[in-house]
Amino acid sequence: MSENSREIREVSIERVEARKYKATSLESGASLEFGQGEGLLTPVELLLAAIAGCSAIDVDVATTRRSEPEKFEVKAGGYKVSEDSASRMEDIHLGFDLKFPDTDEGRKAAGMVERIVKLSHDKYCTVSRTVELGASVQSEIIN
């Protein structure tokens, strides 16, 4: 029998100034600024960061039980396409560039990476699974 659960996750977006916004977690209160302009990640870049970050956390948690990495970088990219004046992303790709010490524990950690990356993609990363499987998005006017 499979176990199902449903937990709400929410953020609030507040306009700081023209083309600059602040996202705040309603659970933790953590926030970040984004938008269009120098020094700001765009919403599309945030999407890529969320996908890469989700898998990075999965890999980091599993491998650092064995060894701290000497290098840990995950790059995410894809193509923004426009069809009939509607935009979306396609062919999103993650690249993991990890290096562990040349020790027994470091080799054990390195040996886990391929399996953990696959598990993250197939099972654990909520963000990439949601993008791939799709989720309904509904908008409403509150006031």
N, C-alpha and C positions, 0 to 999 in steps of 0.2 A: 504494500500500500504506500502511495506517495504522500508526503506531507506538504500541504500548501499553506502559505501564510501571505498576508497582505499588510504592509506597513506603509503609512503615508510618509512621503518626503516632500518638503516644500521650501521654496525660496521666494523672496520678495525682491522685485527690481524697482529701484528708485532712480529717477532722473537727477543727476548731479548738476549737469549743465548741458548745453547743446552737444549731442552725440557722445555723451559720457554718462555712464550709468553705474550704479552700485548694486551688486547682487548680495543678498544676505540670507544665510540659512536660518529658517525659522526654528530649527531644532537647536543648533549650537551657537548661533549668533555670529559665526565667522562670516567675513565679507571680502569681496574683491571688486575692483573697479574695472570696467571694460567699455568698449565702444569703438569709435572711429577716431583716430588721431595718434599722434606720436606717443609712444610708451603704453599704448592700450592694445590688448588682445581684442580681436573682433569676435562676434558670436560664433562664426565658423571656426576660428582658431580655438575658441573655448570648447567647441564640440570635439575637435581633434585632440585637444589636451585632455578632455574627459575620457575619451576612448583609450588613449595611451596611458593616462594616469591610472585608470582602473586596472588595466593589465599589469602596469608597473608595480602597483601595490601588491597584487597577487604574487608576482614573481619575487618581489623583495621580501615579503613576509616568509615565503617558503624557503628561499635560498639562504637568507641571513640566519636561519636556525643553525646552519652549518658554518657559514663564513661570511664575513663582511666583504663586499666587492671592492675591487680596486678601481673599477670603472662601472658605472651604471647609467646608461642613457637609452631612452626610447624615443624614436622619432615617429611622427604620424604625418601622413600626407594623403592627399586625394585630389580629385578633379572636381572643381565647381563647374557645373554645366547649367546651361539655360535652354529650356525647351518651351516654345510657345510663351515666352516671357516669364516662365516660372523657373526658379533656381532650386538646385539640390546638389548634393555631393554624391560622387560615385567612385568606385575603385579605391576605397580607403585602404591604406597599407600601413602596418606597424613594422618598424625595424628595431630590433633589440641589439644593443652593443654593450655587452657585459664582459667583464674580466674579473677573475677571482685569483687569489694568491696561488702559487704553485706549491700547495701543501695538500695533505690528504683531505682535510676538510674543504679546502678551496676546490679541489678536483671533484669532490662529492657535490658541492653546490653547483659547479659548472655542469655536471652531469644531469642535474635536475631541470635545467632551464628549458630544454625543448619540451619536456613533458608538462611542465607548469604553464608554459605559454599556450600549449594546446588546451589544457584544462581551463585556463582563464577564458580563452576564446569560446570553447564549447559549452562551458558550464557556469563559471564563476563571475565573469565580468558583466555586471548588470547593464552597463552603458553600451558596450558593443553588441550584446545580445538584443537589447531593445532596438538599436538601430537596424540590425539585420532582420529581426522578426517583425518589426514595426509596432507602433503603439498609436492608438487614436490620440489626437490632439484637438481639444475643443477650446474655443475662445468665447468669453462672455463679457458683457459690459456690466460692471458691478454697480455703479451709481446711475 
